Amino acid sequence: MAFETKEELLEKYLKLDKPRCPHCNKDMSLWEIPPINFSDGLGWGTPYLYVCFNDDCPSYKKGWDHMSNTMEVPASYRCYVEPGATNFEYMPVFSPMGGHGGKLDDEILVKQEAQKELLKQTFSILTDYYMSKDWDEILKIGLDPNIPPKARLKAIEMASELGGPEATEHLINHKFPTPVLQKAAADAIAALHERNFTRECPYCAEIIKKRAKLCRHCHQDLS
């Protein structure tokens, strides 16, 4: 039996017609299950659901009074259904914004698809550059803030394998947005120095040979 990945399921669900809420007849929104389960603890059985986020939905509006009277909690519930299913159920929400964090609006989905396509194209370009050993172009991708982080991480790794000692300057002086990318840059700098038998002068910060006893830039004694 073949198991579908989360990404494959999302692509499949995007091709389905959106179900309509049985209470307000509005299109339901695709919703990503949060990593921490807040239902019955048994799991949802799917990474995505369709949820009615219409605040004028009669079921949602009546839910506030119902939950207050029966459970004595300030909460309501939103109607949901599993993709491809026909049995509608309800999940509790404790504020009007409850559940909105996982809502996959059409605009969000378009951006996600664009990022996926950009990632695919970037990896293809990186492969070509790597085969031609064009480390300068690879490094540009690693420093480009518009490139997805996963591709930037791979580019930095490739640059450490192919780059010359001057590549360290670009990595040192660039401010990376995440600790993961910053660490990758630090590892790449160390790898570049190791591979090119260089180091940074402790006085002027210029790149010099590892075995140098005198800095050729500031003429400081390094022995």
N, C-alpha and C positions, 0 to 999 in steps of 0.2 A: 504493500500500500504506500503510495507516494504522499508525502506530507508537503503542503504548500507553505512557503515562507510568509512572513508578515507582509513583505513587499508585494509578493505575488497575489495575496488575498486582497490587498488594497487596489491593485490594478484591476482585479476581477470585479470588485464591488463598484469601482468607478464607472464600469460599463453598464451596471444595472440601473433601472429606473428607480428614482427615489420613492419610497413608500409614502403614503399620506396618512397623517394622524387620523384615527377614527373619530376623534372628538371635535377637531376644528377643520379637518380636511386640508391642512397646510402640508407642504412638503417637509419631510423630516430630514435632519442634517446628519451626515456621517460623523460619528463620534469615536475617538480613539480611547480604548480602555486605559485607565491610569495604571501605573505599575503597582500601586498599593490598592488592593481590593477593599471596597467599603460596602459590599453587599452582604451576602450571607456567609462569606468566607469559603464557599465551595468553588469559586471561580466562575467566570462568565462563559467560558467555553469558546470564545472568539475574541480576537484583538480589536474588533470594531463592532459598533452597533449603530442603528439609526435612532435618533432621539428627537422628540418634538421640543424645540426651543421657543415656541410661540408663547409669549407671556400672556396673550389674550385667549389662550386655549381654555375652554370651560373646565376641563379636568384639572389643569394646573391651578386655575383661579380658585376652584372649590377645594383644592387640596390643602390650602393654608388653614381654612376653618376645620376641615376634617382632622388634620394632624393635631391641631391645637386642642380640639375637643376630645379626641380619642387617646392621643399619646402625650398631650400636654407639652408639646415641643413646638417652637416656631419653625415649622418646616412645611414643605409641600412635596409633590412628586411630579416627575415628568414621564410621559409615555415613551416607551422604547420597544424596538423589535430587532431581532437578529436579522442580518442580511439574508434574503431568500425565504424567511419564515413568514408566517401569517398570524401567529399568536402574539398579541401586544401585551406588554407587561409594564411595570412601573418601578422607578427607582427614586429614592428620597433625595431631596435637595434642601439645603438649609439656608439658602439665600437666593435672590433672583439671579445671581451670577454662578450659582452652583452648577458644576459640570461644563461651564463654558470654556475652561482651559483646554479640554480635549476636543472641542468642536472643530471640525475640519471644513471650513468654509470653502466655497469654490475658488476664491482668490488665494487662499492658503494652499490649496491643492495644486493650482496652476504654478505657484512659486516653487512648490516641492518638486513638481515634474521638471521645471526649468533647471533647478539645482541638480537633479539627477542626470539630466541631459548634459549639463555643463561638466559634471564630474566624469561622465563617460567620455566626452570629447577630450577633456584635459588629460585623462590617463592615456588615451590614444596618442596625443601629441607628445606626452612624456616618453612613451615607448620609442617613438621616432627619434626624439632628441637623444635618448639614452643609447640607441643603436649607433647614432652618428657621433656620440661622445661630446655633444654640444652642451657642456655643463653651464655655460653662461646663460643660455636660454632656459635651462632647467632651473637655475637659481632665480631667474626673474619670476617664474611661476611660483616658487616657494615663498617669494616676498610679496606677491600680489594679494592684497586684501579681498579682492573680488572673487578669488578662487576658493572653492570649498575646502575646509580645513583638512579633510582626508587626503586630497590631492596635494595640498601644500606640504603635508607631512611626508608624503612619498617623494616629492621633489627635493626637499631638504636632504633626505636620505640619499637620493641619487647624486646630489651635488657633492656630498661628502665622499662619495666613491670616485667621482670623476674630476672634481674641481682642483684648481691650482691654489696656492697659498693666499692669493689675493681675495679669494672667495670669503675668507674669514672676516675681512673688514666689513663686507656687506651684512653678514650674519650678526656680527657684534653690534653694529650701529642700528640695526632694525629692531623696532619694538613690536613684538608678537603679542596677539590679543589673549592667548591662553597659555597656562602653564605647560601644557603638553607640547605646544609648538615651541615655546621658549626652551624647554628641556631638549627637544630635538635639535634646535639650533646649537645649544651648548655642546651636545654630543657630536654634532657635525664639525664644530670648530676644533674639538679635541682630535677627531679623526683626521681632519685635514692637516693639522700640524704633524700628527704622527706619520701620515703617509708622505708628506712633503719634507719631512725632517726639518721643520721650522718651529719657531716659538715666538712669543711676543716679548719685546724688550720691556723689562719692568720699569724702566725710566721714561721712555718716550712712547711706548706702546706700538712702535713700528715692528713689522714682521722681519725677523732675522733668522739665520741658520741656527739650528739647535746646538751645534758644537761651537758657535762663536764665543770668543773670549772678550771681544770688544765690539760694541754696537757701531755699525757703520753709519748710523744716522745721527746719534747724539754723542758718540765716541765715549760712552761710559764704560768703565771696566766691569765686565761681567764675571770675572774669574772668582 
